[in-house]
Amino acid sequence: PFFTRSVLEHFLQFTDIACLLKSFLFRIAHYQPLVKCLEIIAFETKENFQSHLAWTSLTHPDDTKPIKTAIEKIKNGETSYIATESRKLCRDGKWRWFRICGKTFDFDNEGKPLRAIGTCTDISSIKEAELQLEQIQLLFNEKKRIAY
């Protein structure tokens, strides 16, 4: 095949994207490149990073409900694809935004998902730019209101 594991690992080294393979059966996830993820997110060990509960505990409280809803839809077979944006607590104590997209690709005999693959991308700079744009628009609208 054209895209071997080695090619994919080399590609991911030069991006800000982490690839994940999730096992619903064992509730663990494997990330490539794991080192990049461990550098950013506030996990102490590889084992903690692979734990669903550890990952969830670092999600901003305002963002947990939409993520849980998306995961339940996958588990219930309502959808095979999700895309969420949420904040995660990082090593430096700050919240960073991540976009997580995933698709189930392996199912049991009853149609329940066994495995999913997806990406985790740091989108903090995009969110910061969106916030700056909102502030500029508010300032512009306020000046426009005063002028008239």
N, C-alpha and C positions, 0 to 999 in steps of 0.2 A: 504493500500500500504506500501511497505517496506521503501521507501524514502518519509517520511512526511516532511512538512515544517520545523518542529522542528529539525529533523535529519539533514537536509540540512544546517540550520543555525548553528548548532553545528559543523558540518564539516567545514564550511567556516570560523569559528572563528579561526581555527588552520592552515589555509593556507594563502598564500599571494594572493589568488584569490578572486575577487569580482564577484558576479553574478548579471546580469542586466536583467530586463524585460522592453522592450521598447514598447511604444504605438505610432504607426505612426499617429493614429487618433488625439491624444492629444499632440503629440510631447513632451512627458515626459518620463523619465526613472526612474525606481526604482532599487536601488542597495542594495544588501545584502552582507556583512555587511556594511551598510552605514557609520557607525562610522569610519571604517578603511579607506574608500575612502576619507571622509572629513578630516581625519588626514593628508593625503598625498597631495591631490590636493588642490589648492588655492581657495577653495570655503568658503564663510562666512556662508552660511545658507543651509539648506536642500533644500529649494525651488530653490536656484541658481544652486545647483548640479543637480537637475532634469531637468533644462532648457537646451534644445538643443543648444540655442545660447550661453549660458554661457559656456557650455562644449567646443563648437567649438572655442570660443574666447581664450581659454587657450591652444589651439593646436599650436605647433611651425609652423610658416609661411611656412616652406619648406615641411611640412607634410599635409597641408590641402587639396591639390588637390587630392592625392590618396584616402584620406578618403571620400571626396565628390563624387569621381568617384565610389567608392565601394557602398556608400549609394544609389546613383542614380541607379546602377545596381539592387540593392535589390528592390527599389521602382518601377522600370520598369519591374520587373519580369524576368530579364535576369539571375538571380541567386537567390538562397535562402540562401546562405552561404557566409560569408565574414570573412577574417582574415587580420587585418592590424596592423602595428607597427608604433607608432608615439610618439613624445615627447609632454608632457604636462607640463605647468608651475605649479610648486608646491609652497606651503606656504613659503618655505625657499628661494624662488627666483630662484631656480635652475630648469633646465629641466630634467625630468625623462622619461625614455622610458616605454611604455606600449604596450602590445599585446592585441588587442581586437578581439575576435572571436564571431560571432553571426550567428543565423539561424532564419529565419522567420518560424512561425508555425501556424499562423492563417490568413486567407485571406477572403476578401469580395467576393461577387458573381461574380465580374469581374476579380478575381485573384490578386487583389492588396493586398499587405501585411497590416495587421492590427496590429499584434504583433510579436515581436522577442524576443528571449532569447539568452544570451551570457555570456561571461566572460571577465573580465578586469584583466590582470596580470602585475605586475610591473616586467619588464625584464631589468632594468637598469644595474644590476650586470652582466648579460649576455652580454649586449652591451659593457660594460667596458672591459670585458675579451676578446671580439672579437677585440676591438681596441688595446689592449695590444699585442695580438697575431699578428695583422697586423704590429705593430711597430717592434716586434721581427723579423718577416719575412723580413721586409725591411732592418733592421740592418744586419741580416744574409746574405742577398743577396748582400748588399754593401761590407761586409767583404769578401765574396766569390769572388766578382768582383775584388777587390783590390789584393787578393791573386793570381789571375791568370792574 
